[in-house]
């Protein structure tokens, strides 16, 4: 999740700098701008993310909820009573670990 969030942050900062004229616009920036305008997930974000067919806005909301579950879980430092199992990147590993 950290790699995905870092990739999102970096690519959006680069696009912002490119649109302001601080950087030259690259092919990756053009692809990002195009995918964002079409409400699609950019391919270089998908490479670090979980498989999903949702449009970008729904995917982003889902990603934020997954991240929030992980943050809450890590702050408590104990196995929660209820886990949103499909939010995990690899649910089978989790199930194997708790068994």
Residue pairs with C-beta under 8 A, 6 or more apart in sequence:
1 66
1 67
1 70
1 89
3 48
4 45
4 48
4 49
4 63
5 67
7 44
7 45
7 48
8 45
11 28
11 29
11 32
11 42
11 44
11 45
12 32
14 23
14 26
14 28
14 29
15 29
15 32
15 33
17 23
18 24
18 25
18 26
18 29
19 25
19 33
23 29
28 44
31 42
31 43
31 44
32 42
32 44
35 41
35 42
35 43
35 56
36 42
36 56
39 55
39 56
39 57
40 55
40 56
41 49
41 52
41 54
41 56
41 59
49 59
49 63
50 66
50 89
52 59
52 62
54 62
62 87
65 84
65 87
66 84
66 87
66 88
69 83
69 84
69 87
72 80
73 80
73 83
79 98
83 94
85 91
85 94
85 95
88 94
